[in-house]
Amino acid sequence: MATRKQLLAYFDVARRAASPATCLPAHLPAPPAPSEGRLVIIAIGKAAASMAAAAEDFYEAEHPDTQLTGLALTRYGHRQPTRHIRVIEAAHPVPDEAGMAASEEIITLARSLKAGDIALVLLSGGGSALATLPIDGVSLEAKQQLTRALLASGAAIGEINCLRKHLSRIKGGRLAEAIHPARCITIAISDVAGDDPSIIASGPTMPDPTTKADALALLDRLDGPFEAIRTALIAAPETPKSGAPCFAGNSYRLAASGQMALNAAAALAQDEGYEVLMLGDALEGEARHLAQQHADIARQLKAKGRRAAILSGGEAGVTFKDKKTVGEGGPNQEYALALAMALQGAEGISALAADTDGIDGGSGRTDDPAGAMIFPDTLMRAEAAKISAETALKCHDSGTFFRNIGDLVQTGPSFTNVNDFRVILVENEKALRRTPRDSSP
C-alpha cells in the first residue's frame, strides 16, 4: 500500500503548483510610468502576504525603479516578510476587530487613488472573512454571530458569499467603487469551485450578479436572532452590477486554481505508473457523502485490477445538526474518516485529504491539522486502541480520531489556498507484491 511519505509528496507537489512565487509573476503587469501615476498593491486573503512578497520580488527584479506601496491583509500566522507592503493579520473564519480596522485602511487607501494610478488587487481564499467592514446597522458582534451560523449551516460558499457581499462595504464590487477612477487590475488565486471571480474573496472588485433578495432568502433560512441584520440589509443600497462605471477599464487574471494543483499531482501519479482518474476541482457537498461516492469508485477500480490515482478538489462541507456534540476536525478530516469507514479496510487502497492552505477547519489556530491520511489498517489500529470510528464520525470528532492513531497531516500554513486536495491511491495485486507494505515515512 502507499506510504505516508508517498501521500504527502502528492500534497506537496499540489501546493507548490499554487505557490505565489510559482504562479504569480507571469501575471503581474508593468507599472505605470512615474509621471503617469502610482502602483498600489492591495492584497487580501490567506495568501495575501506571500502574494505581496512575490510581487515585491518581481518588481525589484524586473522594474527596479517602481515605487511600491500598499497593504496586505492576511490570517493570523500567515505573515511573510515584505519590504514595502505593510502586512496586517486578522482572524479567520470568524472576523475580529483587527480585520475591521485593516478593512477601513484598505478603503481609505483605495479612495486616495487618482486617475492614472493602478490598483493591483491580489486576492485569495479567506478574503471574505478577513475583509470585514459591515454596512450601517450591523455590528461586528452581529457579523460574528452570523458567520458562525453560516459556517454551521452547510450552505455552499457561493451562497455564503452572497450574504457576505450584501452586508459589506468592501466586498461585492464595493472596493472597485472606492478605487475608481483609478484603474484596477485584479489577480486571484482561486479557492472556489468553478473559479468564479465574483465569489473568490466575495468579489471586492467584480460586478455582483446576486441581489439583496438572494441574500435575504439565505438569511431567512438561518437559525438566529437576525432581525437587526435583516433591517440593515433591506435599507442598504444594491451592490454594483455589470456596466457600472467603476468597472470600466479594469481587468482580471487567474493565477492559480484547484485544477492547477490537481494537474501537478496527476503528473506525479503518471510518473509513478498510476492511471489517473480526475474527478475535478469543483466538488461540493457533505464531506461524508463525497467519501462514500469516492469509496465506491475506488472499490470498482480495485475489483477490475486497475492501479489508479483518484484525484479531486473543491470544497467539502460539514453540517452540524447538534452543536453540543461537535468535536475537533474539519471537512477534510471528516472526509478521510468517512472514507475509511466506507472502505472497511479494503486492501491496497490509501488516501490523503487536506486543505491546501495547511489548516482544515478546527479552532483557527495555525497549528491546526491540514487534513488526514487513511490506510487499509486505519480502522484496525483504531479498534486496537479502543477508539470508535463510528462515534467519532457521529460527533464530528475526526480530528481527535486521527490524532490518537497518528494519521493527521500537519504542515502549518502553506501561504496559498486552492481549497481541498484529495488523492486516493488504488494498488493492484501485482503492485502490492512489488511494494513494501509499510506506512511509515
C-alpha positions in Angstrom: 0.0 0.0 0.0 1.0 3.6 -0.3 3.3 5.1 2.4 2.8 8.3 4.3 5.8 9.8 2.5 4.2 9.0 -0.8 0.9 10.5 0.0 2.5 13.7 1.4 4.5 14.0 -1.8 1.3 14.4 -3.7 0.1 17.1 -1.3 3.4 18.9 -1.5 3.5 19.0 -5.3 -0.1 20.2 -5.5 0.6 23.1 -3.1 3.9 24.1 -4.8 2.0 24.5 -8.1 -0.3 27.1 -6.4 2.5 28.9 -4.6 2.5 32.7 -5.4 6.2 32.6 -6.1 5.5 30.0 -8.8 2.2 31.2 -10.3 2.1 35.0 -9.8 5.0 36.6 -11.7 3.7 35.7 -15.2 0.5 37.7 -14.5 1.9 40.8 -12.9 1.5 44.0 -15.1 4.1 46.6 -15.9 3.9 49.5 -13.6 2.8 53.0 -14.8 5.4 55.5 -15.6 6.2 57.6 -12.6 4.9 60.7 -14.4 1.6 58.9 -15.0 0.7 57.5 -11.6 1.4 55.1 -8.8 1.3 51.3 -8.5 -0.5 50.5 -5.2 -0.9 46.9 -4.1 -4.0 45.8 -2.1 -3.7 42.1 -1.1 -6.5 40.2 0.8 -6.7 36.6 1.8 -4.8 33.7 3.3 -2.1 34.1 0.5 -2.1 37.9 0.7 1.3 38.3 2.4 3.0 35.7 0.1 1.4 37.3 -3.0 2.7 40.7 -1.8 6.2 39.3 -1.2 6.2 37.7 -4.7 5.1 40.9 -6.3 7.9 42.8 -4.5 10.5 40.3 -5.7 9.1 40.7 -9.3 9.1 44.5 -9.4 12.5 44.8 -7.8 14.0 42.4 -10.4 12.1 43.5 -13.5 11.2 47.1 -12.8 13.6 48.3 -10.2 12.5 51.9 -10.3 9.0 51.1 -9.2 7.9 52.8 -6.0 5.8 50.1 -4.4 3.3 50.8 -1.6 0.3 49.0 -0.3 -1.3 46.8 2.3 -1.8 43.1 2.7 -4.5 41.7 5.0 -4.0 38.0 5.9 -4.9 35.4 8.5 -3.1 35.2 11.8 0.1 33.1 11.4 0.2 33.7 7.6 2.6 36.6 7.6 5.5 36.6 5.2 8.4 39.1 5.3 7.9 42.2 3.0 9.9 45.3 2.4 7.5 47.8 1.1 4.0 46.5 1.6 2.6 46.5 5.1 1.1 43.3 6.4 -1.8 43.1 8.9 -3.1 39.9 10.4 -6.6 39.2 11.4 -9.0 36.4 12.4 -10.4 33.7 10.1 -13.1 32.4 9.7 -14.9 34.4 12.3 -13.9 38.1 11.8 -12.4 40.3 14.5 -11.5 44.0 15.3 -8.2 43.7 13.5 -9.9 42.7 10.3 -12.3 45.6 10.6 -9.5 48.2 11.2 -7.5 46.8 8.3 -10.5 47.0 6.0 -11.1 50.6 7.0 -7.4 51.3 6.0 -7.9 49.4 2.7 -10.9 51.6 1.8 -9.1 54.8 2.8 -6.1 53.7 0.6 -8.4 52.9 -2.3 -10.1 56.3 -2.1 -6.8 58.0 -2.2 -6.1 56.7 -5.7 -6.4 59.1 -8.7 -6.8 58.7 -12.4 -3.5 57.4 -13.8 -2.8 55.2 -10.7 -3.1 51.4 -10.9 -4.5 49.4 -8.0 -3.1 45.9 -8.2 -5.5 43.9 -6.1 -4.2 40.4 -5.2 -7.0 38.1 -3.9 -7.1 34.6 -2.4 -9.4 32.5 -0.4 -10.2 33.7 3.1 -10.6 37.3 2.0 -14.3 37.2 2.6 -13.8 36.7 6.4 -10.7 38.8 6.7 -12.0 41.9 5.0 -14.8 42.7 7.4 -16.5 46.1 7.0 -20.2 45.8 7.8 -22.9 48.1 6.3 -24.6 50.6 8.6 -26.7 49.0 11.2 -24.6 45.8 11.5 -22.2 45.5 14.4 -19.1 43.3 14.5 -20.7 41.1 17.1 -23.7 40.6 14.9 -21.5 39.7 11.9 -19.6 37.2 14.1 -22.8 35.6 15.2 -24.0 35.4 11.6 -20.7 33.9 10.4 -20.9 31.1 13.0 -24.4 30.4 11.8 -23.4 30.3 8.2 -20.5 28.0 8.8 -22.7 25.5 10.6 -25.5 25.7 8.1 -23.8 23.6 5.4 -24.6 26.3 2.8 -22.4 26.4 -0.3 -19.6 29.0 -0.4 -21.4 30.9 -3.2 -24.5 31.3 -1.0 -22.4 32.3 2.0 -20.5 34.9 0.0 -23.7 36.3 -1.5 -24.8 37.3 2.0 -21.4 38.5 2.9 -21.3 40.8 -0.1 -24.6 42.5 0.7 -23.5 43.1 4.3 -20.2 44.6 3.4 -18.7 48.0 2.4 -15.8 46.3 0.7 -17.0 43.1 -0.9 -19.3 42.6 -3.9 -17.6 45.2 -6.1 -17.6 47.9 -3.5 -13.8 48.0 -3.4 -13.8 48.8 -7.1 -16.2 51.7 -6.4 -13.6 53.1 -3.9 -10.7 52.6 -6.3 -12.5 54.4 -9.2 -11.4 56.5 -11.2 -8.0 54.7 -10.9 -7.6 51.5 -13.0 -7.9 48.2 -11.1 -6.1 45.0 -12.1 -7.2 42.0 -10.1 -5.1 38.8 -9.9 -6.6 35.9 -8.0 -5.7 32.5 -6.5 -9.0 30.7 -6.6 -10.3 28.6 -3.7 -13.9 28.2 -5.1 -15.4 25.6 -7.3 -15.6 26.9 -10.9 -13.2 29.8 -10.2 -16.0 32.4 -10.4 -14.2 35.8 -9.9 -17.4 37.2 -8.2 -17.1 34.6 -5.5 -13.4 34.5 -4.8 -12.9 36.6 -1.6 -16.5 37.7 -2.3 -15.5 39.6 -5.4 -14.5 43.0 -4.0 -13.5 44.3 -7.5 -16.1 42.3 -9.5 -19.6 43.1 -10.6 -22.0 41.3 -8.3 -24.6 39.0 -10.1 -26.5 38.4 -6.9 -29.2 40.6 -5.4 -30.4 41.7 -2.0 -33.4 39.4 -2.5 -31.0 36.5 -2.8 -29.2 37.5 0.4 -32.4 37.9 2.3 -33.6 34.5 1.2 -30.5 32.9 2.6 -30.7 34.9 5.8 -34.3 33.7 6.4 -33.1 30.1 6.2 -30.7 30.5 9.2 -31.5 30.0 12.8 -30.8 33.0 14.9 -32.0 36.5 16.0 -31.0 38.3 12.8 -33.8 40.9 12.6 -31.3 43.8 13.0 -29.3 42.4 10.1 -32.4 41.9 8.0 -33.4 45.5 8.6 -30.0 46.8 7.7 -29.9 44.7 4.6 -33.2 46.0 3.4 -32.1 49.6 3.8 -28.6 49.1 2.2 -28.0 50.0 -1.5 -27.6 47.2 -4.0 -24.1 46.1 -4.8 -22.7 47.4 -8.1 -23.6 45.4 -11.2 -22.0 44.8 -14.6 -21.8 48.0 -16.6 -21.2 50.2 -13.6 -18.6 53.0 -14.3 -16.3 51.7 -11.6 -15.6 48.5 -13.7 -14.6 50.3 -16.9 -11.1 49.7 -18.0 -10.4 47.1 -15.2 -9.0 43.6 -15.8 -8.9 40.3 -14.1 -6.4 37.4 -14.2 -6.5 34.0 -12.6 -3.0 33.0 -11.4 -3.8 29.6 -9.7 -6.7 27.3 -9.2 -7.5 23.9 -7.7 -7.2 22.3 -11.2 -3.6 23.5 -11.5 -2.8 21.8 -8.2 -4.6 18.6 -9.3 -2.7 18.7 -12.7 0.6 18.8 -10.9 -0.4 15.8 -8.8 -1.6 14.0 -11.9 1.8 14.4 -13.5 3.4 12.8 -10.4 0.9 9.9 -10.5 1.6 9.2 -14.1 5.4 9.3 -13.4 4.8 6.6 -10.7 2.8 4.5 -13.1 -0.7 5.1 -12.0 -3.7 5.5 -14.2 -5.2 8.9 -13.3 -8.9 9.4 -12.7 -9.6 13.1 -12.4 -12.9 13.9 -10.7 -12.3 17.6 -11.0 -11.7 20.6 -8.7 -15.3 21.7 -8.3 -16.8 19.0 -6.0 -19.0 20.3 -3.3 -21.4 18.7 -0.8 -21.2 16.9 2.6 -17.8 15.5 3.2 -19.1 12.1 4.3 -21.3 11.8 1.2 -18.4 12.6 -1.1 -16.3 10.0 0.8 -18.9 7.3 0.2 -19.1 8.1 -3.6 -15.3 8.0 -3.8 -15.0 4.8 -1.9 -17.4 3.2 -4.4 -15.2 4.3 -7.3 -12.1 3.0 -5.6 -13.6 -0.4 -4.9 -14.7 -0.6 -8.5 -11.2 0.2 -9.8 -9.8 -2.3 -7.3 -12.2 -5.1 -8.4 -11.1 -4.5 -12.1 -7.4 -4.9 -11.1 -6.5 -1.3 -12.1 -3.7 0.7 -10.4 -5.1 4.2 -10.2 -4.8 7.6 -8.6 -8.2 9.2 -8.0 -7.8 13.0 -7.7 -10.3 15.6 -6.7 -10.7 19.0 -5.2 -13.4 21.6 -4.5 -14.9 22.4 -1.1 -16.4 19.7 1.1 -18.7 20.8 3.8 -20.0 19.6 7.2 -23.4 20.3 8.6 -23.7 20.4 12.3 -27.2 19.3 13.4 -26.4 19.1 17.1 -23.8 21.7 18.1 -23.4 20.2 21.5 -21.8 17.0 20.1 -19.3 18.7 17.8 -15.7 17.6 18.4 -12.4 18.5 16.6 -11.6 18.4 12.9 -12.5 19.9 9.6 -14.2 18.8 6.4 -11.1 17.0 5.0 -10.6 15.1 8.3 -14.3 14.1 8.3 -14.0 13.0 4.6 -11.0 10.9 5.5 -12.8 9.2 8.4 -15.9 8.6 6.4 -13.8 7.2 3.6 -12.0 4.8 5.9 -15.4 3.6 7.3 -16.8 3.1 3.8 -13.7 1.2 2.6 -13.7 -1.1 5.7 -10.0 -1.9 5.4 -10.1 -2.7 1.7 -6.6 -4.0 0.8 -4.4 -1.8 -1.3 -6.4 1.5 -1.0 -4.9 4.5 0.8 -5.8 8.2 0.7 -5.0 11.7 1.8 -7.4 14.6 2.2 -6.2 18.0 3.2 -6.8 21.7 2.7 -4.1 23.4 0.6 -3.8 26.3 2.9 -2.5 24.0 5.6 -5.4 24.4 8.0 -8.5 22.3 7.9 -11.3 23.8 9.9 -10.5 23.4 13.6 -10.1 26.1 16.1 -8.5 28.6 13.7 -5.0 28.2 15.2 -2.1 28.0 12.8 -1.1 24.6 14.3 -4.5 23.0 13.4 -4.1 20.0 11.0 -4.3 20.3 7.3 -6.2 17.0 7.0 -5.7 13.3 7.5 -4.5 10.1 5.8 -6.0 6.6 5.8 -4.6 3.2 5.1 -6.1 -0.3 4.9 -5.3 -0.8 8.6 -6.7 2.5 9.9 -9.8 1.0 11.4 -8.0 -2.0 12.8 -5.4 0.3 14.6 -8.3 2.4 16.0 -10.1 -0.7 17.3 -6.9 -1.9 18.9 -6.6 1.4 20.7 -10.3 1.2 21.7 -11.2 4.2 19.5 -14.7 4.2 17.9 -14.7 5.5 14.3 -18.5 5.4 14.3 -18.7 7.6 17.4 -16.1 10.0 16.1 -18.0 10.5 12.8 -21.3 10.9 14.6 -19.8 13.6 16.8 -17.8 15.3 14.1 -14.7 14.4 16.1 -12.4 13.2 13.2 -9.5 15.4 14.5 -9.3 13.5 17.8 -9.7 10.2 16.0 -6.8 10.8 13.6 -4.6 12.4 16.3 -5.0 9.3 18.5 -3.9 6.9 15.8 -1.1 9.2 14.4 -2.6 9.9 10.9 -3.1 13.7 11.0 -1.5 15.8 8.2 0.2 18.7 10.0 2.1 21.1 7.8 1.4 24.5 9.1 0.3 27.4 6.9 1.2 27.0 3.2 0.8 30.7 2.3 -1.5 29.8 -0.6 -5.1 28.4 -0.9 -6.7 26.5 -3.7 -9.0 24.6 -1.3 -9.4 20.9 -0.8 -7.0 18.3 -2.2 -7.8 14.6 -2.2 -5.8 11.7 -3.6 -6.8 8.0 -3.4 -4.2 5.5 -4.5 -5.5 2.1 -5.6 -3.0 -0.7 -6.0 -3.5 -3.9 -7.9 -2.3 -7.3 -6.7 0.9 -7.2 -8.8 1.8 -3.8 -7.5 1.1 -4.9 -3.9 3.6 -7.8 -4.3 6.3 -5.3 -5.5 5.7 -2.6 -2.9 6.8 -2.9 0.7 3.7 -2.9 2.9 4.9 -0.2 5.2 3.0 3.0 6.0 5.9 4.7 7.9 7.7 7.7 6.4 
